[in-house]
Amino acid sequence: MSTAETLGPLVFDLAGEDLGPEEAELLSSPAVGGVVLFDRHDRGPEALRALLARLRLLRRPLLVAVDQEGGRIQRLRRGLTPLPSPGVFGAEAKRGRLAYARRAAAAAGWLAASELAAFGIDLAFAPVVDLTAPSSLVLAGRTIAPDPETVALVAGAYAEGLRRGGLAPVFKHFPGHGGVAADTHLTAAQDMRTLAEFEAHDLVPYRLLLGAGPAAVMTAHVTVPQVDTRPASLSPVWNRTVLRERLGFCGAIVCDDIAMEALAAYGDPLARAQSALAAGADLVLACHLRPGDRARLCDGLRPEDPASAARRAALRSAGRPRALRSLRAEPQWRRARRILAGLERRLAEEDPGP
């Protein structure tokens, strides 16, 4: 792998709607490996293509990622297929239509991946494999089901759809966010269960899914004191001992955004990023930071692990940029859209309304 191809561990957002010259210089740092897009970049297909073209002109082409789970968490919408909330698939499974739920999930995964890959986007940060729990309001509608086997079956179908569309799935939020009520964007979160309890429930989807094909895992800022006093995202126990050794995961580990308030007690952004990398992360999201903090991150991190760099490089999309009209002319795209349209009709028929 040449120096030009080597990706650093940092994933920044863009401060505004577009890419300016100063930010382009920042993103050319060897410490940077990717960019994550947000709602503000959803300005239509032409503007998105123009932005991505400018990103590809940087000295080192970066990974481009976006939260594209479906439902209320779909950052890019204009000109793209609306994706169902993951809970919709779980509802179908609960009604005894598991095979149909998996078929619809696979169609949604393929549509998400093929449309994003058509723009040159590498990662969708999906699917969510946290277990459904009434107490976790931040995950409302974002989870599939409360039982881990159903989650694994449906998320596995979605993940396979992503792979067929050219993107590696990113299973999240390891080791499980469903057991806490707190929103880690806003405050610290603790889960008082034991490792044995996690292994019997929240880790089951990971155990069943991680051997099925290329994938990444995103870690959560949830602290499990019975396992480690540090949040899972900063914990060598969760990253190295549990995820790598016990579950045998060989893919990339992505640390969720280090700017979240759940990490407020763990130093400045540079200290948090260093802790995440020391714990075993390959990529570290660093969003909504001040320019000075971003510059200090670039100056303070010196990626030197070739194995970690290879895991990052493996996340590049296997799809090829293309015109959306070309994609929409394919029978597979029309078939996937029909499956989701049928799911929408089914939901409308079964919803009694107000």
C-alpha positions in Angstrom: 0.0 0.0 0.0 1.6 3.3 -1.1 1.7 6.4 1.1 -0.8 8.0 -1.2 -3.3 5.2 -0.7 -2.8 5.0 3.1 -5.8 6.3 5.1 -5.5 7.8 8.5 -7.8 7.0 11.4 -9.8 10.3 11.7 -13.2 10.8 10.1 -14.2 14.4 10.1 -17.5 16.1 9.0 -17.5 19.1 6.7 -18.0 22.4 8.6 -20.5 23.7 6.0 -22.5 22.6 3.0 -19.4 22.5 0.7 -15.6 22.0 0.8 -13.5 25.1 1.1 -9.7 25.4 0.4 -8.7 25.5 4.1 -10.8 22.4 4.9 -9.3 20.7 1.8 -5.9 21.3 3.2 -6.9 19.9 6.6 -8.4 16.8 5.0 -5.2 16.1 3.2 -3.4 15.4 6.5 -2.0 11.8 6.8 -4.1 11.5 10.0 -7.4 11.8 8.1 -9.0 8.8 6.5 -12.6 9.8 5.9 -15.4 12.3 5.8 -19.0 11.8 7.1 -21.9 13.7 5.5 -24.9 15.1 7.3 -28.3 16.6 6.4 -26.8 19.8 5.3 -25.1 18.1 2.4 -28.5 16.8 1.1 -28.8 19.5 -1.5 -29.8 17.2 -4.4 -28.0 14.7 -6.6 -26.1 17.3 -8.7 -24.8 19.2 -5.7 -23.8 15.9 -4.0 -21.9 14.7 -7.0 -20.1 18.0 -7.3 -19.1 17.8 -3.6 -17.9 14.2 -3.9 -15.9 15.1 -7.1 -14.1 17.8 -5.1 -13.3 15.3 -2.3 -11.9 12.9 -4.8 -9.5 15.6 -6.1 -7.8 15.7 -2.7 -4.2 14.4 -2.5 -5.4 11.2 -0.9 -8.9 10.0 -1.8 -10.9 9.5 1.5 -13.6 7.2 2.6 -17.0 8.9 2.5 -19.6 7.8 5.0 -23.2 8.8 5.9 -25.8 7.6 8.5 -28.3 6.0 6.2 -30.2 3.6 8.5 -33.7 4.3 7.1 -36.7 6.0 8.7 -35.8 9.2 10.6 -32.1 8.5 10.3 -31.5 9.0 6.6 -29.2 11.9 6.0 -29.4 11.8 2.2 -32.9 11.8 0.8 -33.2 14.1 -2.2 -33.4 12.0 -5.3 -32.8 8.8 -3.4 -35.1 6.0 -2.3 -36.9 6.6 1.1 -35.8 3.7 3.3 -38.1 2.1 5.9 -37.3 2.3 9.6 -35.6 -0.9 10.8 -38.5 -1.4 13.2 -40.8 -1.9 10.2 -38.9 -5.1 9.3 -39.2 -6.3 12.9 -42.9 -5.6 13.0 -43.3 -7.9 9.9 -41.3 -10.6 11.7 -43.4 -10.3 14.8 -46.6 -10.8 12.7 -45.1 -14.2 11.6 -43.8 -13.0 8.2 -40.1 -13.4 8.9 -39.2 -14.5 5.4 -41.0 -11.4 4.0 -39.2 -9.2 6.5 -35.8 -10.6 5.5 -36.7 -10.1 1.8 -37.7 -6.5 2.3 -34.6 -5.8 4.5 -32.3 -7.3 1.8 -34.1 -5.1 -0.8 -33.6 -2.0 1.4 -30.0 -2.8 2.0 -29.3 -3.2 -1.7 -31.1 0.0 -2.6 -29.2 2.0 0.0 -25.9 0.6 -1.1 -26.3 0.7 -4.8 -27.6 4.3 -4.7 -24.8 5.5 -2.4 -22.2 3.7 -4.4 -23.5 5.3 -7.5 -22.3 8.6 -6.0 -19.0 7.1 -4.8 -20.0 6.9 -1.2 -18.3 4.1 0.7 -20.2 3.5 4.0 -23.9 3.7 5.2 -23.2 3.2 8.9 -25.9 0.5 9.1 -27.5 -1.8 10.2 -28.4 -1.1 13.8 -28.3 -4.4 15.8 -29.1 -3.0 19.2 -32.0 -4.8 20.8 -35.3 -3.0 21.1 -36.1 -1.8 24.6 -38.8 0.7 25.7 -36.4 2.6 27.9 -34.1 3.6 25.0 -35.8 6.6 23.4 -32.8 7.6 21.3 -33.2 4.3 19.5 -36.9 4.5 19.0 -37.8 3.1 15.6 -34.1 2.5 14.8 -34.0 -1.1 16.2 -35.4 -4.3 14.6 -36.7 -6.4 17.5 -36.2 -7.2 21.2 -35.0 -10.8 20.6 -31.4 -11.2 19.3 -32.2 -14.1 16.9 -34.7 -12.0 14.9 -32.3 -9.1 14.9 -29.6 -11.3 13.5 -31.8 -12.8 10.8 -33.2 -9.5 9.6 -30.0 -7.5 10.0 -28.1 -10.3 8.3 -30.4 -10.0 5.3 -30.0 -6.2 5.2 -26.2 -6.6 5.5 -26.2 -9.0 2.6 -28.2 -6.5 0.5 -25.6 -3.9 1.4 -22.8 -6.2 0.3 -24.5 -7.0 -3.0 -24.9 -3.3 -3.6 -21.2 -2.7 -3.1 -20.9 -1.5 0.6 -19.7 -3.3 3.7 -22.2 -3.3 6.6 -21.3 -1.4 9.7 -23.0 -3.2 12.7 -23.7 -0.9 15.6 -23.6 0.0 18.4 -21.3 -2.5 20.1 -21.7 -4.0 22.7 -25.3 -2.8 22.8 -27.1 0.5 23.4 -30.6 -0.9 24.0 -30.1 -1.4 27.7 -29.7 2.3 28.6 -32.2 5.2 28.6 -29.6 7.9 28.3 -28.6 9.5 25.0 -24.8 9.4 24.8 -24.9 12.5 22.5 -26.0 14.4 25.6 -24.7 12.6 28.7 -22.8 9.6 30.1 -24.6 6.2 30.0 -24.1 3.2 32.2 -25.4 -0.3 31.8 -25.2 -2.3 35.1 -25.4 -5.8 33.5 -22.7 -8.4 33.6 -20.7 -9.7 30.6 -22.6 -12.9 30.9 -25.9 -11.1 30.5 -24.5 -9.3 27.4 -23.3 -12.6 26.0 -26.7 -14.1 26.4 -28.5 -11.2 24.7 -26.9 -8.1 23.1 -23.8 -9.9 21.8 -25.8 -12.7 20.1 -26.3 -10.8 16.8 -22.6 -10.0 16.6 -21.7 -13.7 17.2 -24.1 -14.8 14.5 -23.3 -12.0 11.9 -19.6 -11.3 12.1 -18.5 -14.4 10.2 -20.9 -13.9 7.3 -18.7 -11.6 5.2 -16.8 -8.3 5.2 -18.1 -5.9 7.8 -17.2 -3.1 10.2 -18.4 -2.6 13.8 -19.2 0.7 15.4 -18.6 0.9 19.2 -20.8 2.8 21.6 -19.9 5.2 24.4 -21.9 3.1 26.9 -20.0 2.2 30.1 -20.5 -1.3 31.6 -18.9 -1.1 35.0 -19.0 -4.8 35.5 -16.7 -5.2 32.5 -14.7 -2.0 32.4 -14.9 1.4 34.0 -14.2 3.1 30.6 -16.9 3.5 27.9 -16.8 0.6 25.4 -15.5 2.8 22.7 -12.4 3.5 24.8 -12.1 0.0 26.3 -9.4 -2.5 25.3 -11.5 -5.1 27.1 -14.5 -4.6 24.8 -12.5 -3.9 21.6 -9.6 -6.4 21.9 -10.7 -9.0 24.4 -14.4 -9.4 23.6 -14.7 -8.2 20.0 -11.4 -9.4 18.5 -10.5 -12.4 20.7 -13.8 -13.8 21.9 -15.9 -13.0 18.8 -13.1 -13.4 16.3 -13.7 -10.2 14.5 -11.1 -9.2 12.0 -12.7 -6.2 10.3 -12.5 -2.5 11.0 -13.6 -1.1 14.4 -15.2 2.4 14.1 -15.4 4.5 17.3 -18.6 6.6 17.4 -18.3 10.4 17.5 -15.8 11.5 20.1 -17.5 14.9 20.4 -20.4 13.3 22.2 -21.0 14.4 25.8 -20.7 10.8 27.1 -16.9 11.2 26.7 -16.7 14.6 28.3 -14.8 13.2 31.3 -12.1 11.7 29.1 -10.0 14.7 28.1 -10.0 16.9 25.0 -10.7 15.5 21.6 -7.1 14.5 21.0 -6.9 12.6 24.3 -10.2 10.8 23.4 -9.0 9.9 20.0 -5.7 8.6 21.3 -7.6 6.5 23.9 -9.9 5.0 21.2 -7.0 4.1 19.0 -5.1 2.6 21.9 -8.2 0.5 22.8 -8.2 -1.0 19.3 -10.3 1.4 17.1 -9.3 1.7 13.4 -11.4 4.7 12.6 -12.5 7.5 14.9 -15.4 9.8 14.2 -14.7 13.4 15.1 -17.6 15.7 14.2 -18.8 19.2 15.1 -15.4 20.2 16.5 -13.8 23.6 16.5 -11.1 24.3 13.9 -8.4 24.4 16.5 -9.4 20.9 17.9 -9.4 19.5 14.4 -5.9 20.9 13.7 -4.6 19.5 17.0 -6.0 16.1 16.1 -4.2 16.1 12.8 -1.0 17.2 14.4 -1.2 14.9 17.4 -2.0 11.6 15.7 0.6 9.6 13.8 -0.9 6.5 12.3 1.8 3.7 12.2 -0.1 0.4 12.2 -0.2 -1.1 8.7 -2.7 -3.8 9.7 -5.1 -1.1 10.9 -4.6 0.9 7.7 -5.4 -2.2 5.7 -8.6 -2.7 7.6 -9.5 0.9 6.8 -8.7 0.5 3.1 -10.9 -2.6 2.9 -13.9 -0.4 3.6 -13.8 1.3 0.2 -17.0 0.7 -1.8 -16.9 -2.2 -4.3 -19.5 -0.3 -6.4 -18.7 2.1 -9.2 -19.9 5.7 -9.5 -22.6 5.9 -12.2 -25.6 8.0 -13.2 -28.7 7.3 -11.2 -30.8 6.9 -14.4 -28.5 4.0 -15.4 -29.1 2.3 -12.0 -32.8 2.9 -12.2 -33.0 1.1 -15.6 -31.8 -2.1 -14.1 -34.4 -4.8 -13.3 -32.9 -5.4 -9.9 -33.5 -1.7 -8.9 -37.1 -1.9 -10.1 -37.7 -5.2 -8.3 -36.3 -3.8 -5.0 -38.5 -0.7 -5.3 -41.5 -2.9 -5.9 -40.7 -4.9 -2.7 -40.5 -1.8 -0.6 -43.7 -0.3 -2.2 -45.5 -3.6 -1.3 -44.3 -3.3 2.2 -45.6 0.3 2.4 -49.0 -0.8 1.1 -49.1 -3.6 3.6 -48.4 -1.2 6.4 -51.0 1.2 5.2 -53.7 -1.5 5.0 -52.9 -2.8 8.5 -52.8 0.7 10.1 -56.4 1.6 11.2 -55.4 5.3 11.3 -56.6 8.0 13.8 
